[in-house]
Amino acid sequence: MQRYIPVEGHAGLVRDTSTNLIVNINKTELEEAKRRKQLRIEKEREQKLFVAKVDNLEREINEIKNLLNTIVEKL
């Protein structure tokens, strides 16, 4: 019995007869999908870093404002 059966109308897809799953055997598409996933992960990481930097700046600005208020009160 053949393990993989081509999926009609889809050149890069086959059905695994033992699990009944559809498998992509097109190496170019697989590599492109991996590249897109890596780019998405990097973008999410950069976004989290950006948010952390903005949060840090907000805290520092608030600290500066508090120090200025303290100075003004003592004058």
PyMOL commands that set and color helices and strands:
alter all, ss='L'
color gray80, all
select helices_A, chain A and resi 27-74
alter helices_A, ss='H'
color red, helices_A
select strands_A, chain A and resi 4-6+13-16+22-24
alter strands_A, ss='S'
color yellow, strands_A
deselect
rebuild
show_as cartoon
